Amino acid sequence: MGLDDPVSRRLPDLPRGDRITLRMLGDSTSGLHDHVTDPAFVEQLYADPFRPWTPPELVGIATAPAPNHPLNP
């Protein structure tokens, strides 16, 4: 999988995954919410800093709010 391939190849259920690439995730231009700045995530992190987070949990946090900005077609 290359940096410019759609992430839907690995995450078929990710909203807009057919238009989001690894490069976009890496440079924070995908429009997805950053879980590290999510108040609920931060609260849980401080409550249990050693809690293991699963990839589906982190994807859920990133996709729960509306996208930060629209993607170009």
N, C-alpha and C positions, 0 to 999 in steps of 0.2 A: 504494500500500500504506500503510495507516494504522498507527499505533502499536499498536493493539489487534487487528490481524489476525494470524492464525497465521503463523509463519515458514515453515511447510510450503508456503506458496504459492510461495516462492522456493527453498526447500531441502527438496524432498519426501522426501529420505532421512534428514533429521536426526531422530534418536531423539526422540520426544515433541514433534516440531515442530508437530504439530497442536494442541498445548496451550501452546506457548511463543510469546510475542508479542515484537515489537520493544521494547515498553515494558519487558517483563520482562528482556530482554537488557541494556537501558540502565540499569536500576536494580539489576542483579545479583540478581534473584529467580527466575531461570529454573532454578536448580539445577545448571546446567552448570559444569564445572570451569573456573576462571580460568587461562588459559594463562600469564599473567604470573607466577603463583605456582608454576608447575610446575617442579620442580627440573631435569628434563631440558631443558626449554625455556630456562631461565636459563643452564644450563651451555653450551648451544649458542649462546646469544646472546652470552655473554662470549667464547666462542671465535671467533666471527665476527659482530661487531655490525652489519655491513653486509649480512649475508645477507638476500636477499629471501624472505619467507615468503608462501606462497600461501594463499588462503582455505581450500582443502581441507586443507592442513597444520594450520592453526590450528583448524579445526573438528574435525579428528581428535584434536588434543590435548585440546580441551574435552570431547569425548564419550568418550574412552578410559576414564577412571575412572567408577565408579558416580556417579550424580547426588548432589550435596551434600545434597539434601533432596527429599522427594516433592512433586509438584505437587498442588494441590487439584483435584478433578474439575471 
